[in-house]
């Protein structure tokens, strides 16, 4: 089985609304499409919400050698995961998509009414927003790389920059990633998170990850 060596790390904190409903459907999808994988759900009581702490708490539950770190609102086709696991045999880590398709509330409601094992390629959504170049949402990497970089940086709180920081840390301390070309992932609708701490998060990113004096640059120069 392709999924028996996989721990899926999901950062999640219920809002009692859209996010909760999205995750209940996605949980069923994981259980159907990847029944042998280890599903590790991590949360955090830090205020504002700390996704980094949630990921790290999920990692503490994990016992497998391959980590899939996925947001609790991201939908994929299982063939993407299978192909990405094959790519991981030749590459340091894998981002299993090129573009992110943003479903609106109506489209999300339609999808959540379908069986949880629906194939996304068979859906006929149109007029959705899409963007490329993202490095977050879902990453696939060896457990050893996650541990080498020390997991996610818990200095990031609220929305923004923690995925960029983690990706930069893995890139500089473990090696370059590859993307699964020709594939998209789908983002389920939920109300936008507050951006109140984004400026502070960006300052942490600039100082500790983008500056030539950052520990990431120094660590990579010693390799």
GUMI-349565 format. One record per residue: y, x, z of N, C-alpha, C in turn; residue in one letter. Coordinates in steps of 0.001 Angstrom, whole numbers, plus 500000, padded with zeros to 6 digits. Example, Ala and Ser with C-alpha at 12.3 -4.5 7.8 and 13.67 -1.06 7.14 Angstrom:
2
ATOM    n.Y    n.X    n.Z   ca.Y   ca.X   ca.Z    c.Y    c.X    c.Z code
ATOM 494310 513190 507800 495500 512300 507800 496700 513200 507800    A
ATOM 497750 512850 507080 498940 513670 507140 500030 512900 507870    S
% end
This chain:
223
ATOM    n.Y    n.X    n.Z   ca.Y   ca.X   ca.Z    c.Y    c.X    c.Z code
ATOM 498798 500830 500000 500000 500000 500000 501258 500868 500000    X
ATOM 502236 500474 499184 503434 501293 499044 504307 501276 500290    X
ATOM 504158 500249 501141 505104 500051 502238 504574 500434 503610    X
ATOM 503386 500992 503689 502791 501206 505006 503403 502380 505765    X
ATOM 504165 503228 505085 504799 504363 505762 506300 504150 505941    X
ATOM 506743 502890 505840 508175 502578 505825 508604 501866 507105    X
ATOM 509698 502342 507679 510423 501609 508723 511728 501102 508113    X
ATOM 511976 499813 508236 513200 499210 507718 514169 499028 508876    X
ATOM 515301 499707 508817 516290 499661 509891 517386 498664 509523    X
ATOM 517508 497610 510302 518475 496551 510027 519479 496462 511171    X
ATOM 520749 496775 510928 521779 496535 511955 522199 495070 511909    X
ATOM 522142 494399 513046 522421 492963 513006 522921 492456 514349    X
ATOM 523937 491615 514274 524400 490859 515434 524744 489457 514952    X
ATOM 524084 488465 515495 524247 487100 515007 525654 486574 515281    X
ATOM 526150 485803 514319 527419 485100 514506 527182 483612 514714    X
ATOM 525906 483207 514724 525590 481796 514866 525913 480975 513637    X
ATOM 526294 481641 512546 526708 480945 511336 526110 481565 510090    X
ATOM 526998 481970 509157 526545 482484 507869 525644 483708 508017    X
ATOM 526043 484668 508817 525262 485900 508950 523877 485603 509519    X
ATOM 523829 484696 510501 522546 484326 511096 521633 483678 510061    X
ATOM 522181 482753 509287 521384 482060 508265 520926 483025 507177    X
ATOM 521809 483914 506762 521433 484917 505763 520258 485751 506248    X
ATOM 520349 486217 507487 519317 487112 507991 517982 486401 508181    X
ATOM 517985 485154 508615 516725 484428 508784 515982 484331 507459    X
ATOM 516708 484100 506365 516086 484046 505040 515616 485437 504614    X
ATOM 516458 486433 504839 516085 487795 504457 514907 488309 505267    X
ATOM 514815 487949 506536 513674 488361 507344 512370 487843 506727    X
ATOM 512381 486584 506327 511186 486028 505683 510878 486782 504401    X
ATOM 511926 487162 503678 511720 487892 502420 511042 489235 502682    X
ATOM 511510 489981 503663 510869 491246 504015 509420 491028 504422    X
ATOM 509180 490016 505225 507824 489772 505724 506864 489408 504603    X
ATOM 507373 488744 503559 506533 488371 502422 506342 489540 501465    X
ATOM 507441 490206 501097 507397 491226 500052 506962 492596 500552    X
ATOM 507170 492874 501836 506804 494176 502398 506066 493962 503721    X
ATOM 504895 493322 503668 504207 492913 504896 503708 494055 505759    X
ATOM 503536 495230 505174 503017 496364 505941 504112 497261 506499    X
ATOM 505353 497001 506116 506463 497811 506622 506779 497422 508059    X
ATOM 507407 498351 508761 507822 498134 510142 509282 497692 510146    X
ATOM 509530 496473 510608 510879 495918 510614 511524 496177 511968    X
ATOM 512596 496962 511962 513266 497375 513200 514696 496844 513182    X
ATOM 514992 495880 514043 516314 495271 514085 517072 495821 515277    X
ATOM 518226 496413 515012 519035 496992 516077 520362 496273 516215    X
ATOM 520837 496156 517437 522133 495537 517676 522948 496408 518617    X
ATOM 524134 495941 518936 525025 496689 519815 526009 495725 520461    X
ATOM 526322 495971 521718 527314 495162 522428 528687 495826 522450    X
ATOM 528824 496959 521752 530113 497642 521688 531131 496745 520988    X
ATOM 532347 496722 521500 533418 495904 520936 534596 496799 520553    X
ATOM 535055 496753 519269 534505 495925 518203 533100 496371 517791    X
ATOM 532402 495470 517106 531004 495704 516755 530817 497060 516092    X
ATOM 529778 497760 516529 529505 499109 516028 528204 499100 515235    X
ATOM 528340 499050 513914 527159 499087 513055 526375 500371 513271    X
ATOM 527074 501478 513460 526398 502767 513644 525449 502725 514834    X
ATOM 525910 502183 515953 525058 502084 517138 523873 501173 516868    X
ATOM 524084 500117 516097 522991 499204 515767 521924 499901 514937    X
ATOM 522348 500688 513939 521380 501441 513137 520617 502424 514017    X
ATOM 521334 503141 514854 520682 504125 515723 519715 503458 516691    X
ATOM 520060 502285 517185 519156 501561 518071 517913 501087 517326    X
ATOM 518088 500705 516067 516931 500341 515249 516028 501554 515027    X
ATOM 516644 502714 514796 515869 503939 514551 515025 504326 515764    X
ATOM 515503 503999 516952 514747 504317 518165 513441 503529 518239    X
ATOM 513376 502414 517533 512160 501604 517504 511171 502089 516450    X
ATOM 511656 502866 515494 510880 503197 514300 509804 504237 514582    X
ATOM 508648 504072 513921 507532 505009 514073 507060 505592 512748    X
ATOM 507672 505191 511634 507204 505623 510313 508030 506797 509797    X
ATOM 507592 507374 508669 508213 508595 508143 509262 508352 507068    X
ATOM 509322 507154 506517 510337 506813 505518 511218 505715 506092    X
ATOM 512528 505933 506040 513489 504951 506541 514175 504246 505369    X
ATOM 514195 502929 505424 515087 502133 504585 516157 501570 505508    X
ATOM 517392 501961 505286 518510 501461 506088 519215 500408 505249    X
ATOM 519174 499164 505703 519676 498068 504874 520522 497110 505693    X
ATOM 521650 496705 505133 522469 495691 505779 521730 494355 505797    X
ATOM 522084 493508 506742 521394 492233 506937 521887 491142 505998    X
ATOM 522623 491533 504953 523104 490565 503967 522849 491044 502540    X
ATOM 521922 491989 502388 521634 492592 501092 520273 492122 500586    X
ATOM 520248 491609 499348 519017 491121 498738 518615 492066 497609    X
ATOM 517332 492314 497488 516772 493262 496532 515538 492632 495908    X
ATOM 515049 493229 494834 513721 492914 494306 512765 494004 494749    X
ATOM 511544 493622 495064 510604 494574 495646 510281 495706 494681    X
ATOM 510366 495453 493370 510116 496525 492401 511123 497657 492563    X
ATOM 512345 497329 492997 513339 498372 493259 512871 499297 494376    X
ATOM 512280 498716 495411 511806 499523 496529 510630 500383 496091    X
ATOM 509708 499805 495359 508547 500568 494890 508992 501747 494026    X
ATOM 509910 501500 493102 510396 502572 492231 511154 503625 493027    X
ATOM 511892 503201 494033 512662 504144 494852 511750 505033 495684    X
ATOM 510656 504482 496182 509700 505284 496944 509093 506357 496050    X
ATOM 508860 506030 494789 508370 507039 493842 509426 508112 493611    X
ATOM 510690 507708 493461 511765 508682 493278 511899 509606 494479    X
ATOM 511602 509085 495652 511750 509875 496875 510778 511051 496905    X
ATOM 509742 511006 496085 508800 512121 496010 509428 513336 495324    X
ATOM 510502 513102 494547 511132 514177 493789 512582 514428 494191    X
ATOM 513155 513540 494987 514565 513649 495362 514713 513543 496872    X
ATOM 515813 514095 497370 516032 514123 498816 516208 512730 499396    X
ATOM 517001 511902 498743 517185 510513 499181 517614 509660 498012    X
ATOM 517480 508352 498181 517639 507435 497056 518587 506295 497425    X
ATOM 519517 506009 496526 520318 504786 496587 519738 503861 495517    X
ATOM 519095 502752 495919 518267 501987 494975 519023 500980 494115    X
ATOM 520242 501302 493731 521033 500399 492905 522173 501190 492279    X
ATOM 522766 500597 491257 523976 501140 490642 525178 500270 490991    X
ATOM 524990 498961 490915 526094 498038 491174 525719 497037 492261    X
ATOM 526749 496468 492872 526590 495442 493902 527195 494148 493371    X
ATOM 526404 493085 493367 526869 491780 492923 527189 490923 494149    X
ATOM 528400 490408 494209 528866 489652 495366 528737 488155 495099    X
ATOM 527786 487514 495750 527621 486076 495594 528672 485335 496419    X
ATOM 529209 484261 495860 530144 483448 496625 529364 482487 497527    X
ATOM 530078 481661 498271 529411 480789 499244 528465 479802 498561    X
ATOM 528897 479208 497472 528050 478244 496766 526794 478915 496216    X
ATOM 526954 480080 495589 525803 480794 495037 524831 481217 496132    X
ATOM 525382 481657 497262 524529 482041 498388 523734 480843 498889    X
ATOM 524374 479689 499001 523675 478487 499450 522541 478116 498501    X
ATOM 522780 478262 497213 521736 477975 496221 520559 478921 496410    X
ATOM 520848 480205 496584 519777 481184 496738 518972 480933 498009    X
ATOM 519641 480616 499102 518943 480428 500369 518078 479173 500382    X
ATOM 518271 478295 499412 517413 477120 499292 516140 477419 498510    X
ATOM 516084 478584 497886 514901 478986 497134 513883 479617 498072    X
ATOM 512651 479743 497576 511624 480435 498351 512062 481876 498575    X
ATOM 511710 482422 499729 512210 483748 500105 511669 484865 499224    X
ATOM 510606 484608 498460 510060 485654 497587 510563 485532 496150    X
ATOM 511627 484764 495928 512174 484601 494591 512550 485959 494002    X
ATOM 512353 486102 492687 512742 487325 491991 514200 487205 491558    X
ATOM 515023 488127 492004 516461 488039 491707 516744 488123 490221    X
ATOM 515927 488878 489499 516159 488998 488058 515975 487661 487343    X
ATOM 515252 486735 487984 515019 485429 487370 516121 484424 487685    X
ATOM 517024 484778 488587 518135 483880 488890 519191 484006 487801    X
ATOM 519931 482946 487604 520877 482909 486482 522320 482742 486969    X
ATOM 522657 483464 488023 524021 483380 488518 524988 484006 487519    X
ATOM 526143 483392 487385 527207 483935 486538 528515 483884 487322    X
ATOM 529509 484529 486787 530854 484496 487381 530897 485032 488799    X
ATOM 530086 486024 489084 530162 486684 490386 530931 487998 490231    X
ATOM 531501 488446 491321 532182 489739 491309 531152 490853 491425    X
ATOM 531475 492000 490869 530551 493124 490903 531340 494422 490968    X
ATOM 530780 495410 491660 531412 496726 491677 530328 497791 491746    X
ATOM 530677 498991 491350 529721 500100 491343 530297 501270 492131    X
ATOM 529443 502248 492407 529881 503454 493091 529671 503447 494584    X
ATOM 529245 502321 495141 529025 502255 496584 527856 503150 496994    X
ATOM 527933 503667 498217 526845 504486 498750 526206 503837 499971    X
ATOM 526686 502653 500353 526153 501969 501520 525323 500765 501128    X
ATOM 525032 499924 502104 524262 498715 501843 522779 498916 501974    X
ATOM 522246 499901 501258 520835 500256 501368 520636 501709 500962    X
ATOM 520049 502484 501831 519665 503873 501565 518196 504052 501908    X
ATOM 517518 504901 501148 516110 505206 501402 515982 506715 501536    X
ATOM 515455 507169 502656 515408 508604 502928 514296 508916 503921    X
ATOM 513875 510183 503965 512881 510574 504962 513451 510472 506372    X
ATOM 512615 510137 507306 513022 510114 508711 513619 511458 509120    X
ATOM 513048 512540 508597 513504 513880 508972 514966 514097 508608    X
ATOM 515432 513532 507490 516844 513667 507107 517737 512883 508060    X
ATOM 517317 511678 508399 518087 510874 509353 518253 511629 510660    X
ATOM 517177 512217 511135 517227 512937 512406 518035 514224 512292    X
ATOM 517987 514868 511136 518724 516119 510953 520226 515911 511080    X
ATOM 520727 514786 510564 522173 514529 510630 522571 513826 511927    X
ATOM 521591 513511 512757 521900 512859 514030 522136 511371 513930    X
ATOM 521625 510753 512848 521817 509322 512672 523240 508972 512282    X
ATOM 523641 507745 512549 524988 507274 512219 525968 507668 513321    X
ATOM 527199 507906 512923 528254 508339 513836 528855 507125 514551    X
ATOM 528684 507064 515860 529118 505896 516625 530604 505912 516970    X
ATOM 531341 506882 516438 532797 506842 516582 533419 505769 515694    X
ATOM 532659 505311 514695 533149 504249 513809 532856 502897 514446    X
ATOM 533902 502102 514622 533763 500776 515233 534521 499762 514391    X
ATOM 533992 498556 514332 534585 497587 513433 534177 497909 512000    X
ATOM 534865 497298 511034 534450 497437 509647 534981 498730 509035    X
ATOM 534093 499435 508290 534555 500479 507403 534228 501908 507748    X
ATOM 533836 502669 506707 533736 504133 506693 532443 504705 507272    X
ATOM 531679 503952 508066 530473 504539 508655 529429 504868 507591    X
ATOM 529316 504048 506550 528374 504342 505472 528791 505595 504708    X
ATOM 530093 505726 504445 530590 506914 503752 530299 508170 504565    X
ATOM 530536 508098 505860 530307 509257 506724 528835 509649 506735    X
ATOM 527962 508662 506861 526529 508959 506880 526087 509567 505552    X
ATOM 526555 509000 504450 526180 509518 503132 526652 510953 502942    X
ATOM 527869 511251 503375 528376 512620 503272 527560 513573 504134    X
ATOM 527198 513132 505331 526402 513980 506215 525051 514291 505591    X
ATOM 524390 513277 505046 523082 513499 504426 523225 514381 503191    X
ATOM 524274 514138 502406 524486 514929 501188 524653 516411 501514    X
ATOM 525507 516712 502470 525807 518111 502769 524731 518798 503603    X
ATOM 524026 518061 504438 523069 518686 505342 521622 518595 504860    X
ATOM 521358 517656 503926 519985 517490 503432 519871 517723 501929    X
ATOM 520836 517218 501166 520779 517415 499727 521301 516201 498986    X
ATOM 521424 516305 497656 521994 515225 496854 521051 514031 496732    X
ATOM 521641 512887 496436 520868 511662 496236 520655 511417 494754    X
ATOM 519798 510464 494444 519696 509932 493098 519792 508418 493187    X
ATOM 520243 507804 492112 520311 506342 492057 519168 505798 491199    X
ATOM 518788 504565 491495 517820 503864 490665 518590 503171 489549    X
ATOM 518624 503807 488397 519440 503318 487290 518979 501949 486806    X
ATOM 519953 501173 486330 519642 499875 485756 519384 498775 486757    X
ATOM 519685 499032 488024 519399 498044 489061 520650 497683 489848    X
ATOM 520669 496447 490308 521742 495954 491163 521155 495478 492482    X
ATOM 522004 495353 493483 521615 494613 494671 522631 493496 494857    X
ATOM 522216 492489 495610 523012 491278 495740 523476 491121 497175    X
ATOM 524753 490800 497328 525348 490641 498652 525569 489162 498928    X
ATOM 524974 488671 500028 525126 487276 500413 526495 487034 501049    X
ATOM 527030 485873 500792 528358 485531 501308 528356 485378 502829    X
ATOM 529427 485831 503431 529773 485515 504813 531269 485762 504958    X
ATOM 531925 485163 505938 533355 485433 506139 533596 486920 506356    X
ATOM 534690 487410 505853 534988 488839 505943 535224 489265 507381    X
ATOM 534775 490470 507668 535004 491033 508998 536464 491458 509141    X
ATOM 536903 491579 510370 538261 492038 510641 538427 493495 510221    X
ATOM 539589 493790 509654 539913 495164 509250 540803 495851 510285    X
ATOM 540856 495298 511481 541827 495772 512472 541618 497222 512883    X
ATOM 540391 497725 512770 540135 499107 513188 539908 500039 512005    X
ATOM 540144 499534 510796 539848 500341 509607 540671 501625 509567    X
ATOM 541941 501546 509939 542794 502742 509914 542233 503821 510834    X
ATOM 541819 503438 512017 541227 504407 512949 539944 504997 512387    X
ATOM 539131 504151 511769 537890 504643 511172 538172 505652 510068    X
ATOM 539190 505362 509266 539501 506282 508166 540015 507616 508701    X
ATOM 540706 507592 509803 541147 508845 510421 539949 509676 510887    X
ATOM 538945 509018 511450 537723 509724 511856 537036 510321 510633    X
ATOM 536971 509547 509553 536345 510036 508325 537088 511250 507786    X
ATOM 538400 511165 507715 539200 512279 507200 539014 513540 508038    X
ATOM 539075 513397 509343 539038 514555 510237 537663 515190 510313    X
ATOM 536630 514376 510400 535303 514900 510713 534369 515005 509507    X
ATOM 534780 514464 508353 533891 514487 507193 534554 514978 505909    X
ATOM 535832 514733 505740 536501 515104 504494 537310 516383 504601    X
ATOM 537644 516796 505794 538418 518019 505993 537535 519252 505818    X
ATOM 538075 520322 505194 537313 521580 505092 536950 522163 506452    X
ATOM 537643 521745 507496 537339 522229 508845 536338 521343 509579    X
ATOM 535826 520327 508903 534923 519389 509564 533575 520029 509856    X
ATOM 532864 519463 510813 531553 519999 511182 530558 519856 510048    X
ATOM 530761 518866 509167 529847 518675 508043 529950 519844 507076    X
ATOM 531183 520242 506721 531368 521384 505833 530824 522654 506467    X
ATOM 531090 522832 507734 530627 524039 508414 529108 524082 508487    X
ATOM 528495 522931 508763 527036 522882 508836 526417 523160 507476    X
ATOM 527011 522607 506412 526443 522807 505082 526596 524247 504621    X
ATOM 527646 524921 505051 527873 526308 504636 526888 527274 505271    X
ATOM 526217 526818 506330 525248 527674 507007 523848 527543 506426    X
ATOM 523653 526527 505575 522319 526302 505020 521935 527437 504077    X
% end
